[in-house]
């Protein structure tokens, strides 16, 4: 699953691929925003951890991963 995180006062969004299910990600976001945790902490599919202060979150998009096409067949 692809997760896009917008951070206030940052020109680019953070994009990560995660193996977590959408419900767990949504719960982590809700906990961070409700004050239960001051940080949003997510782990990508390679085991790297992304930590963002909850007060600086602009938005979070949770979506399905899209397969990237490479080569001559990409336009078809």
Contact map, one row per residue, 1 for C-alpha under 8 A:
1110000000000000111111000000000000000000000000000000000000000111100000000000
1111000000000011110000000000000000000000000000000000000000000111100000000000
1111100000000011110000000000000000000000000000000000000000011110000000000000
0111110000001111000000000000000000000000000000000000000000011100000000000000
0011111000001110000000000000000000000000000000000000000011111000000000000000
0001111101011100000000000000000000000000000000000000000011110000000000000000
0000111111011100000000000000000000000000000000000001000111100000000000000000
0000011111000000000000000000000000000000000000000000000111000000000000000000
0000001111100000000000000000000000000000000000000000000000000000000000000000
0000011111111000000000000000000000000000000000000000000000000000000000000000
0000000011111000000000000000000000000000000000000000000000000000000000000000
0000011001111100000000000000000000000000000000000000000000000000000000000000
0001111001111110000000000000000000000000000000000000000000000000000000000000
0001111000011111000000000000000000000000000000000000000000000000000000000000
0111100000001111100000000000000000000000000000000000000000000000000000000000
0111000000000111110000000000000000000000000100000000000000000000000000000000
1110000000000011111000000000000000000000000110000000000000000000100000000000
1110000000000001111100000000000000000000001110000000000000000000000000000000
1000000000000000111110000000000000000000000110000000000000000000000000000000
1000000000000000011111011000000000000000000000000000000000000000000000000000
1000000000000000001111111000000000000000000000000000000000000000000000000000
1000000000000000000111111100000000000000000000000000000000000100000000000000
0000000000000000000011111110000000000000000000000000000000000000000000000000
0000000000000000000111111111000000000000000000000000000000000000000000000000
0000000000000000000111111111100000000000010000000000000000000000000000000000
0000000000000000000001111111110000000000000000000000000000000000000000000000
0000000000000000000000111111111000000000000000000000000000000000000000000000
0000000000000000000000011111111100000001110000000000000000000000000000000000
0000000000000000000000001111111110000001000000000000000000000000000000000000
0000000000000000000000000111111111000000000000000000000000000000000000000000
0000000000000000000000000011111111111000000000000000000000000000000000000000
0000000000000000000000000001111111111111000000000000010000000000000000000000
0000000000000000000000000000111111111100000000000000011000000000000000000000
0000000000000000000000000000011111111000000000000000000000000000000000000000
0000000000000000000000000000001111111100000000000000000000000000000000000000
0000000000000000000000000000001111111100000000000000000000000000000000000000
0000000000000000000000000000001111111111000000000000010000000000000000000000
0000000000000000000000000000000110111111000000000000111000000000000000000000
0000000000000000000000000000000100001111100000000011110000000000000000000000
0000000000000000000000000001100100001111110000000111110000000000000000000000
0000000000000000000000000001000000000011111000001111000000000000000000000000
0000000000000000000000001001000000000001111100001110000000000000000000000000
0000000000000000010000000000000000000000111111111100000000000000000000000000
0000000000000001111000000000000000000000011111111100000000000000000000000000
0000000000000000111000000000000000000000001111110000000000000000000000000000
0000000000000000000000000000000000000000001111110000000000000000000000000000
0000000000000000000000000000000000000000001111111000000000000000000000000000
0000000000000000000000000000000000000000001111111100000000000000000000000000
0000000000000000000000000000000000000000111100111110000000000000000000000000
0000000000000000000000000000000000000001111100011111000000000000000000000000
0000000000000000000000000000000000000011110000001111100000000000000000000000
0000001000000000000000000000000000000011100000000111110110000000000000000000
0000000000000000000000000000000000000111000000000011111110000000000000000000
0000000000000000000000000000000110001111000000000001111110000000000000000000
0000000000000000000000000000000010000100000000000000111110000000000000000000
0000001100000000000000000000000000000000000000000001111111000000000000000000
0000111100000000000000000000000000000000000000000001111111110000000000000000
0000111100000000000000000000000000000000000000000000000111110000000000000000
0000111000000000000000000000000000000000000000000000000011111000000000000000
0011110000000000000000000000000000000000000000000000000011111100000000000000
0011100000000000000000000000000000000000000000000000000000111110000000000000
1111000000000000000001000000000000000000000000000000000000011111000000000000
1110000000000000000000000000000000000000000000000000000000001111100000000000
1100000000000000000000000000000000000000000000000000000000000111110000000000
1100000000000000100000000000000000000000000000000000000000000011111000000000
0000000000000000000000000000000000000000000000000000000000000001111100000000
0000000000000000000000000000000000000000000000000000000000000000111110000000
0000000000000000000000000000000000000000000000000000000000000000011111000000
0000000000000000000000000000000000000000000000000000000000000000001111101100
0000000000000000000000000000000000000000000000000000000000000000000111111100
0000000000000000000000000000000000000000000000000000000000000000000011111100
0000000000000000000000000000000000000000000000000000000000000000000001111110
0000000000000000000000000000000000000000000000000000000000000000000011111111
0000000000000000000000000000000000000000000000000000000000000000000011111111
0000000000000000000000000000000000000000000000000000000000000000000000011111
0000000000000000000000000000000000000000000000000000000000000000000000001111
